[in-house]
Amino acid sequence: MPLSIIGSGFGRTGTKSLKDALEQLGFGPCHHMHEVLDHPEQVAHWQALAAGEPPDWDAVFDGYASQVDWPGAHYWQELAKTHPEAKVIHTVRPDDRWWASFSRSIAKLIRVYPQMPLPPHATAMLDAWVAFAGRPTFGDGIEDRETALAAYHRHTEQVKATIPADRLLVFDVAEGWEPLCHFLGVQAPDRPFPHHNLRADFWEVLGGEPA
């Protein structure tokens, strides 16, 4: 099935909450890094991309109706061209909140994961992510606040400059259902907007936060 929604936001901008919200609204299954960790066979697609092989996006997202979070978010431009009817949702958070979350989760993980007793497919996925997204996006400054925030802002401005306004929603999940449902043309559910993936949840998936 073609993707109907493309998520371009960096990790730690509420992407897990958005994944759950989209699935509740009928736009699932929604691809997210958790899907790769739960389905080891997917890692080979991202290793191929890291090696510079041409993508087969139909194979990469086979069975998914939407995509948010890394790894797919790194390829938002290619996906937007491949799926011209898809809408683009760009998740954001206030700078201080994003950096507080990112620095203690993804940035720390990239430093420590080679020494962690992770499942082999998780280590392989992180190796691939560093190659195709981490270094190209952050250089060697993923743990430096100003470097990371500059990359975060640059990415948002590029998305806004590239995707037509009527195709793009810049979205903070703290805004809840209303802007998301208005953008998608669906009715808001009569239940709270999902909020997930706190720092403890992030590390729990990986077996716990290292000291």
HUCOR-V376500 format. One record per residue. RES is the residue in one small letter. BURIAL is + if it has 9 or more other C-alpha atoms within 8 Angstrom, else -. Layout:
{{RES | BURIAL} {RES | BURIAL}}
This chain:
{{m | -} {p | -} {l | +} {s | +} {i | +} {i | +} {g | +} {s | +} {g | +} {f | +} {g | +} {r | -} {t | +} {g | +} {t | +} {k | +} {s | +} {l | +} {k | +} {d | +} {a | +} {l | +} {e | +} {q | -} {l | +} {g | -} {f | +} {g | +} {p | +} {c | +} {h | +} {h | +} {m | +} {h | -} {e | -} {v | +} {l | +} {d | -} {h | -} {p | +} {e | -} {q | +} {v | +} {a | -} {h | +} {w | +} {q | +} {a | +} {l | +} {a | +} {a | -} {g | -} {e | -} {p | -} {p | -} {d | -} {w | -} {d | -} {a | -} {v | +} {f | +} {d | -} {g | -} {y | +} {a | +} {s | +} {q | +} {v | +} {d | +} {w | +} {p | +} {g | +} {a | +} {h | -} {y | +} {w | +} {q | -} {e | -} {l | +} {a | +} {k | -} {t | -} {h | +} {p | -} {e | -} {a | +} {k | +} {v | +} {i | +} {h | +} {t | +} {v | +} {r | +} {p | -} {d | -} {d | -} {r | -} {w | +} {w | +} {a | -} {s | +} {f | +} {s | +} {r | +} {s | +} {i | +} {a | +} {k | +} {l | -} {i | +} {r | -} {v | +} {y | +} {p | -} {q | -} {m | -} {p | -} {l | +} {p | -} {p | -} {h | +} {a | +} {t | +} {a | +} {m | +} {l | +} {d | -} {a | +} {w | +} {v | +} {a | +} {f | +} {a | +} {g | +} {r | +} {p | -} {t | -} {f | +} {g | -} {d | -} {g | -} {i | +} {e | -} {d | -} {r | +} {e | -} {t | +} {a | +} {l | +} {a | -} {a | +} {y | +} {h | -} {r | -} {h | -} {t | +} {e | -} {q | -} {v | +} {k | +} {a | -} {t | -} {i | +} {p | -} {a | -} {d | -} {r | +} {l | +} {l | +} {v | -} {f | +} {d | +} {v | +} {a | -} {e | -} {g | +} {w | +} {e | -} {p | +} {l | +} {c | +} {h | +} {f | -} {l | -} {g | -} {v | -} {q | -} {a | -} {p | -} {d | -} {r | -} {p | -} {f | -} {p | -} {h | -} {h | -} {n | +} {l | -} {r | +} {a | +} {d | +} {f | +} {w | +} {e | +} {v | -} {l | -} {g | -} {g | -} {e | -} {p | -} {a | -}}
